[in-house]
Amino acid sequence: MDQALARVRGWIRAADRLVVLTGAGVSAESGVPTFRDAQTGLWARLRPEELATEEAFRADPPMVWDWYAMRRAMVAQVQPNAGHQALAAWAQRHPGRLTLVTQNVDGLHQRAGSPGVLALHGTLDQDRWLEPPRACCHAQPPQAGRPPRCATCGNLRRPAVVWFGEALPPGVLAAADEAARRCDLMLVAGTSGVVWPAAGLAHAAAARGRVVVLNPEPTELDAVAQAVLRGTAAHLLPALLAEGDDA
Ligand code: APR
């Protein structure tokens, strides 16, 4: 492993354009459960694919709103970990070299101080109107467990995250796609690689540059990687990006 780490550190030093694509595993050591590993709590009974959709929200707005309220409250109680911090510190030491693309909606990269994070799936801390807002649309203060609504037309506020079946924010996806196509090296950390178009970014990067997967478990993206480092994000990212290894 030390040899493999040293080799990847060399690739990072040499990379003019580095992209890091992260998923839920990067926040696991902060205490945020991943989507497809977790077998506890709400996730054991309710699959994200059944909750994180517009259909689910329309069918039962309070249930879905409550699920997000619970996730917001959980995220507010946790802190960025050594992996988030190593990425933020590296970006600050090397302005303009790193594009950080995340599927996470928890805002932990941003809280760690990473600049210009491309949040493919939005962020938990914002909401927006379900239907295009009319002139009457002003949100009433939320009642416990219910989404805020417009008292006149009944339009509801919904979390401003990307649900299954929805398009990613076009500007964010385009910027991530361009960075992936142009990069020398992409680190893919803490994602199962099963959700597209995010996973497609690793394929785009592999067409021109190197891809390295950082994950304790096998992933769908191991096949496009030049190197696979088995370990956790809070261990591997600092080991790869620590000061002293810089160009
Ligand atoms: N460090 C690094 N990776 C880890 C760690 C850790 N400490 N713990 C778990 N992992 C890995 C798992 O092995 C798995 O490969 O993190 C990955 C988590 O996978 P998913 O739960 O599928 O999360 P993610 O890939 O981010 O999901 C993508 O799916 O539900 C949607 O929109 C949601 O953005 C999410 C998308």
Boltz pocket constraint, residues with backbone or C-beta under 6 A from the ligand:
constraints:
  - pocket:
      binder: B
      contacts: [[A, 22], [A, 23], [A, 24], [A, 25], [A, 26], [A, 28], [A, 29], [A, 34], [A, 35], [A, 36], [A, 37], [A, 48], [A, 103], [A, 104], [A, 121], [A, 162], [A, 189], [A, 190], [A, 191], [A, 192], [A, 193], [A, 194], [A, 195], [A, 214], [A, 215], [A, 216], [A, 217], [A, 218], [A, 219], [A, 231], [A, 232], [A, 233], [A, 234]]
      max_distance: 6.0
